[in-house]
Amino acid sequence: MRSCRDISALISQGLDKKLSLGERFAVWLHVMMCIRCRNFRTQSQFIRKAARHYTDNLQSRLDRKS
């Protein structure tokens, strides 16, 4: 079983690139048993989504001013 440090690194990498099947399975298996890593994954996804939403709104406001 991989450590929480390994899994959190994979979760972070998974935000930027597609993980291999083995990596995705390792994350899935680990987060089924580890509430801390599950929370980390949820929070990371939320932060990524919020940042994307912010930049999209900022860009649309800049486009309207032009």
C-alpha positions as CSV (number, residue, x, y, z in Angstrom):
1,M,0.0,0.0,0.0
2,R,1.3,3.5,-0.9
3,S,1.8,6.1,1.7
4,C,-0.3,9.2,2.1
5,R,2.6,11.3,0.8
6,D,2.6,9.2,-2.4
7,I,-1.1,9.4,-2.8
8,S,-1.3,13.1,-2.2
9,A,1.4,13.6,-4.9
10,L,-0.6,11.4,-7.3
11,I,-3.8,13.4,-6.5
12,S,-1.9,16.6,-7.3
13,Q,-0.5,15.2,-10.5
14,G,-3.9,14.0,-11.5
15,L,-5.1,17.6,-11.6
16,D,-2.7,18.3,-14.4
17,K,-2.4,15.1,-16.3
18,K,-4.2,11.8,-16.8
19,L,-2.9,9.2,-14.4
20,S,-2.2,5.6,-15.5
21,L,-4.7,3.0,-14.7
22,G,-2.5,1.6,-11.9
23,E,-2.1,5.1,-10.4
24,R,-5.8,5.8,-10.6
25,F,-6.5,2.4,-8.9
26,A,-3.9,3.1,-6.2
27,V,-5.6,6.5,-5.5
28,W,-9.0,5.0,-5.5
29,L,-8.1,2.2,-3.2
30,H,-6.3,4.4,-0.8
31,V,-9.0,7.1,-0.5
32,M,-11.6,4.4,0.2
33,M,-9.7,3.7,3.4
34,C,-8.1,7.1,4.3
35,I,-10.3,10.0,5.2
36,R,-7.4,12.5,5.2
37,C,-6.5,11.7,1.6
38,R,-10.1,11.7,0.6
39,N,-10.4,15.2,2.1
40,F,-7.2,16.3,0.4
41,R,-8.6,15.1,-3.0
42,T,-11.9,16.9,-2.4
43,Q,-10.3,20.1,-1.3
44,S,-7.8,20.0,-4.2
45,Q,-10.6,19.6,-6.7
46,F,-12.5,22.4,-5.1
47,I,-9.6,24.8,-5.2
48,R,-8.9,23.9,-8.9
49,K,-12.5,24.5,-9.8
50,A,-12.7,27.8,-7.9
51,A,-9.5,29.1,-9.5
52,R,-10.7,28.1,-12.9
53,H,-14.0,29.8,-12.3
54,Y,-12.3,33.0,-11.0
55,T,-10.0,33.2,-14.0
56,D,-12.9,32.6,-16.4
57,N,-14.9,35.4,-14.8
58,L,-11.9,37.7,-14.8
59,Q,-11.3,37.1,-18.5
60,S,-14.9,37.7,-19.4
61,R,-14.9,41.0,-17.5
62,L,-11.8,42.1,-19.3
63,D,-13.3,41.1,-22.6
64,R,-16.4,43.2,-21.9
65,K,-14.3,46.3,-21.1
66,S,-12.4,46.0,-24.4
